Amino acid sequence: MAATSGHWAFAFGVLGNIVSFIVFLSPLPTFYKIYKKKSTEGYQSIPYVVALFSSMLWIYYAFLKTNTTLLITINSFGVFIETIYVGFYLFYAPKKAKVQTVKMLLLSVVGGFGAIVLVTQFLFKGAVRGQVVGWICLVFSLCVFVAPLGIVRKVIKTKSVEYMPLLLSVFLTLSAVMWFFYGLLLKDINIAAPNVLGFIFGIVQIVLYVIYSKKEKAILKEQKLPEIQKPAVIVVDENMNNKKLPELTQEQIIDIVKLGLLVCSDKVHVASCPHDINCGVKVENIPKLQTVEA
């Protein structure tokens, strides 16, 4: 039974490595845009510094435990790729963003991680040390999983899924599932527990994406402009073999009449109502037009 559980744990650990590998590579399009623009304007370094700190914590925890090789492999890759991301960000960031990023690195990676290692090494021993580090990882992971609530709030407020990438939400949900079963089969609550919250928030994001993407499509469909109908033919000369004269709209006819008033010295009162002949129109001293026979 224990051997079977170990095999299943290994299988979920491998799947977790694959999915997490894809998640770690998901920011590549963002950094390609930064490379093309030669600027980090509009982007922040916080997610990459936090991910770097998280990976370092899990590696430290994995070294204190047994049978957690797969936890070490994926988080080692995480440290590697997040270090590249942060370095790339610092290279293209403006001076103010560089200073803020360096401060975060010193505060979290150097100060925070260094303090955790020193305190746990000197104050705790054996299994207790692993438990303490595990609880620190658990609390930090819960904070990381709660972070997407800002995106969820923004989607609900704006009724738009522009800022919620569906593919990333799906992979984060799958990653939470894999690591939950990995921790469950290893009977490690520190690995399993945070991923329950990660799975719940992942499902919430996917559901919100489906709901609001449908609403966006419905709104866009309603906002389509109605087709402009062609103006009806108002003037037709029967002596031109039933050929239609150029089509005139009501506004064009009014403009023509007003132009005529400028030429004609007599006083003419015109009301713009082409369908009713009387229509309140008062005409004074209009010279009659003579018919010219062909």
Contacts in CASP RR format, 6 or more apart in sequence:
PFRMAT RR
TARGET T0000
AUTHOR 0000-0000-0000
METHOD contacts of the structure
MODEL  1
MAATSGHWAFAFGVLGNIVSFIVFLSPLPTFYKIYKKKSTEGYQSIPYVV
ALFSSMLWIYYAFLKTNTTLLITINSFGVFIETIYVGFYLFYAPKKAKVQ
TVKMLLLSVVGGFGAIVLVTQFLFKGAVRGQVVGWICLVFSLCVFVAPLG
IVRKVIKTKSVEYMPLLLSVFLTLSAVMWFFYGLLLKDINIAAPNVLGFI
FGIVQIVLYVIYSKKEKAILKEQKLPEIQKPAVIVVDENMNNKKLPELTQ
EQIIDIVKLGLLVCSDKVHVASCPHDINCGVKVENIPKLQTVEA
5 185 0 8 1.000
6 67 0 8 1.000
6 185 0 8 1.000
6 186 0 8 1.000
8 181 0 8 1.000
8 185 0 8 1.000
9 67 0 8 1.000
9 181 0 8 1.000
9 182 0 8 1.000
9 183 0 8 1.000
9 185 0 8 1.000
9 186 0 8 1.000
10 70 0 8 1.000
12 178 0 8 1.000
12 179 0 8 1.000
12 181 0 8 1.000
12 182 0 8 1.000
12 185 0 8 1.000
13 70 0 8 1.000
13 178 0 8 1.000
13 179 0 8 1.000
13 182 0 8 1.000
14 70 0 8 1.000
15 178 0 8 1.000
16 70 0 8 1.000
16 74 0 8 1.000
16 175 0 8 1.000
16 178 0 8 1.000
16 179 0 8 1.000
16 182 0 8 1.000
17 70 0 8 1.000
17 73 0 8 1.000
17 74 0 8 1.000
19 171 0 8 1.000
19 174 0 8 1.000
19 175 0 8 1.000
19 178 0 8 1.000
20 74 0 8 1.000
20 175 0 8 1.000
20 178 0 8 1.000
20 179 0 8 1.000
21 74 0 8 1.000
21 77 0 8 1.000
22 171 0 8 1.000
23 168 0 8 1.000
23 171 0 8 1.000
23 172 0 8 1.000
23 175 0 8 1.000
24 51 0 8 1.000
24 77 0 8 1.000
24 78 0 8 1.000
24 81 0 8 1.000
24 82 0 8 1.000
25 81 0 8 1.000
26 165 0 8 1.000
26 167 0 8 1.000
26 168 0 8 1.000
26 171 0 8 1.000
27 47 0 8 1.000
27 48 0 8 1.000
27 85 0 8 1.000
30 43 0 8 1.000
31 85 0 8 1.000
31 88 0 8 1.000
31 89 0 8 1.000
34 40 0 8 1.000
34 43 0 8 1.000
34 88 0 8 1.000
34 89 0 8 1.000
34 92 0 8 1.000
35 88 0 8 1.000
35 92 0 8 1.000
38 92 0 8 1.000
39 92 0 8 1.000
39 94 0 8 1.000
40 89 0 8 1.000
40 92 0 8 1.000
40 93 0 8 1.000
40 94 0 8 1.000
40 97 0 8 1.000
41 94 0 8 1.000
43 89 0 8 1.000
45 86 0 8 1.000
45 89 0 8 1.000
45 90 0 8 1.000
45 93 0 8 1.000
45 97 0 8 1.000
45 100 0 8 1.000
45 101 0 8 1.000
45 104 0 8 1.000
46 104 0 8 1.000
48 82 0 8 1.000
48 85 0 8 1.000
48 86 0 8 1.000
48 89 0 8 1.000
49 82 0 8 1.000
49 86 0 8 1.000
49 101 0 8 1.000
49 104 0 8 1.000
49 105 0 8 1.000
49 108 0 8 1.000
49 109 0 8 1.000
50 108 0 8 1.000
50 144 0 8 1.000
50 147 0 8 1.000
51 78 0 8 1.000
51 82 0 8 1.000
52 78 0 8 1.000
52 79 0 8 1.000
52 82 0 8 1.000
52 83 0 8 1.000
52 86 0 8 1.000
52 109 0 8 1.000
53 108 0 8 1.000
53 109 0 8 1.000
53 112 0 8 1.000
53 113 0 8 1.000
53 140 0 8 1.000
54 140 0 8 1.000
54 141 0 8 1.000
54 144 0 8 1.000
55 75 0 8 1.000
55 76 0 8 1.000
55 78 0 8 1.000
55 79 0 8 1.000
55 82 0 8 1.000
56 75 0 8 1.000
56 79 0 8 1.000
56 109 0 8 1.000
56 113 0 8 1.000
57 113 0 8 1.000
57 116 0 8 1.000
57 133 0 8 1.000
57 136 0 8 1.000
57 137 0 8 1.000
57 140 0 8 1.000
58 71 0 8 1.000
58 75 0 8 1.000
58 137 0 8 1.000
59 71 0 8 1.000
59 72 0 8 1.000
59 75 0 8 1.000
59 76 0 8 1.000
59 79 0 8 1.000
60 113 0 8 1.000
60 116 0 8 1.000
60 117 0 8 1.000
60 133 0 8 1.000
61 68 0 8 1.000
61 71 0 8 1.000
61 130 0 8 1.000
61 133 0 8 1.000
61 134 0 8 1.000
61 137 0 8 1.000
61 190 0 8 1.000
62 68 0 8 1.000
62 69 0 8 1.000
62 71 0 8 1.000
62 72 0 8 1.000
62 75 0 8 1.000
63 72 0 8 1.000
64 129 0 8 1.000
64 130 0 8 1.000
64 133 0 8 1.000
65 130 0 8 1.000
65 188 0 8 1.000
67 186 0 8 1.000
68 186 0 8 1.000
68 188 0 8 1.000
70 182 0 8 1.000
71 191 0 8 1.000
86 101 0 8 1.000
86 105 0 8 1.000
89 97 0 8 1.000
89 101 0 8 1.000
90 98 0 8 1.000
90 101 0 8 1.000
90 102 0 8 1.000
93 101 0 8 1.000
116 133 0 8 1.000
116 136 0 8 1.000
120 129 0 8 1.000
120 130 0 8 1.000
120 132 0 8 1.000
120 133 0 8 1.000
121 129 0 8 1.000
124 130 0 8 1.000
124 132 0 8 1.000
134 190 0 8 1.000
135 190 0 8 1.000
137 190 0 8 1.000
137 194 0 8 1.000
138 189 0 8 1.000
138 190 0 8 1.000
138 193 0 8 1.000
138 194 0 8 1.000
141 194 0 8 1.000
141 195 0 8 1.000
142 194 0 8 1.000
142 197 0 8 1.000
144 194 0 8 1.000
145 176 0 8 1.000
145 194 0 8 1.000
145 197 0 8 1.000
145 198 0 8 1.000
145 201 0 8 1.000
146 197 0 8 1.000
146 201 0 8 1.000
148 201 0 8 1.000
148 202 0 8 1.000
148 205 0 8 1.000
149 201 0 8 1.000
151 163 0 8 1.000
151 164 0 8 1.000
151 205 0 8 1.000
152 164 0 8 1.000
152 201 0 8 1.000
152 204 0 8 1.000
152 205 0 8 1.000
152 208 0 8 1.000
154 163 0 8 1.000
155 161 0 8 1.000
155 163 0 8 1.000
155 164 0 8 1.000
155 208 0 8 1.000
155 209 0 8 1.000
155 212 0 8 1.000
156 208 0 8 1.000
159 212 0 8 1.000
159 215 0 8 1.000
159 216 0 8 1.000
160 212 0 8 1.000
160 216 0 8 1.000
161 208 0 8 1.000
161 209 0 8 1.000
161 212 0 8 1.000
161 213 0 8 1.000
161 216 0 8 1.000
164 205 0 8 1.000
164 208 0 8 1.000
164 209 0 8 1.000
166 206 0 8 1.000
166 209 0 8 1.000
169 202 0 8 1.000
169 205 0 8 1.000
169 206 0 8 1.000
169 209 0 8 1.000
170 206 0 8 1.000
172 198 0 8 1.000
172 202 0 8 1.000
173 198 0 8 1.000
173 199 0 8 1.000
173 202 0 8 1.000
173 203 0 8 1.000
173 205 0 8 1.000
173 206 0 8 1.000
175 195 0 8 1.000
176 195 0 8 1.000
176 196 0 8 1.000
176 198 0 8 1.000
176 199 0 8 1.000
176 202 0 8 1.000
177 195 0 8 1.000
177 199 0 8 1.000
179 191 0 8 1.000
179 192 0 8 1.000
179 195 0 8 1.000
180 191 0 8 1.000
180 192 0 8 1.000
180 195 0 8 1.000
180 196 0 8 1.000
180 199 0 8 1.000
181 192 0 8 1.000
182 191 0 8 1.000
182 192 0 8 1.000
183 189 0 8 1.000
183 191 0 8 1.000
183 192 0 8 1.000
183 195 0 8 1.000
184 192 0 8 1.000
230 247 0 8 1.000
231 247 0 8 1.000
231 248 0 8 1.000
231 249 0 8 1.000
231 250 0 8 1.000
232 247 0 8 1.000
233 244 0 8 1.000
233 245 0 8 1.000
233 247 0 8 1.000
234 247 0 8 1.000
234 248 0 8 1.000
234 253 0 8 1.000
234 274 0 8 1.000
235 245 0 8 1.000
235 248 0 8 1.000
236 242 0 8 1.000
236 244 0 8 1.000
236 245 0 8 1.000
237 243 0 8 1.000
237 245 0 8 1.000
248 256 0 8 1.000
250 272 0 8 1.000
250 274 0 8 1.000
253 274 0 8 1.000
254 270 0 8 1.000
254 272 0 8 1.000
257 268 0 8 1.000
257 270 0 8 1.000
258 270 0 8 1.000
261 268 0 8 1.000
261 270 0 8 1.000
264 286 0 8 1.000
264 287 0 8 1.000
266 284 0 8 1.000
266 285 0 8 1.000
266 286 0 8 1.000
266 287 0 8 1.000
267 284 0 8 1.000
267 285 0 8 1.000
268 283 0 8 1.000
268 284 0 8 1.000
268 286 0 8 1.000
269 281 0 8 1.000
269 282 0 8 1.000
269 283 0 8 1.000
269 284 0 8 1.000
270 281 0 8 1.000
271 279 0 8 1.000
271 280 0 8 1.000
271 281 0 8 1.000
273 279 0 8 1.000
273 280 0 8 1.000
273 281 0 8 1.000
END
